[in-house]
Amino acid sequence: MSTEVLAIVVSAIGIVLTLGTSLFAAGAWMVRRIDDRIDAVDDKLSTRIDAVATDVTDLKIAVARLEGPPRHLLTARR
């Protein structure tokens, strides 16, 4: 192999390694950012769901108080 061909092969390998490493680092950075955003949305959403569940429970209690005890079709005679 001549010196020029060897220099071209070494340069090509260096460029491929550099591009491969930079693409891998960029992909890892994007995955980390996406995970952070998903975690933030998950925390916010679970807080809102818990608040809605509490409101629904309070609403059920209020409706039960308005309706009162269940009415019986047969009354007891004394």
Secondary structure as the mmCIF struct_conf table of DSSP 4:
data_model
#
loop_
_struct_conf.conf_type_id
_struct_conf.id
_struct_conf.beg_label_comp_id
_struct_conf.beg_label_asym_id
_struct_conf.beg_label_seq_id
_struct_conf.end_label_comp_id
_struct_conf.end_label_asym_id
_struct_conf.end_label_seq_id
HELX_RH_AL_P HELX_RH_AL_P1 THR A 3 GLU A 67
BEND BEND1 PRO A 69 PRO A 69
HELX_LH_PP_P HELX_LH_PP_P1 PRO A 70 HIS A 72
BEND BEND2 LEU A 73 LEU A 74
HELX_LH_PP_P HELX_LH_PP_P2 THR A 75 ARG A 77
#
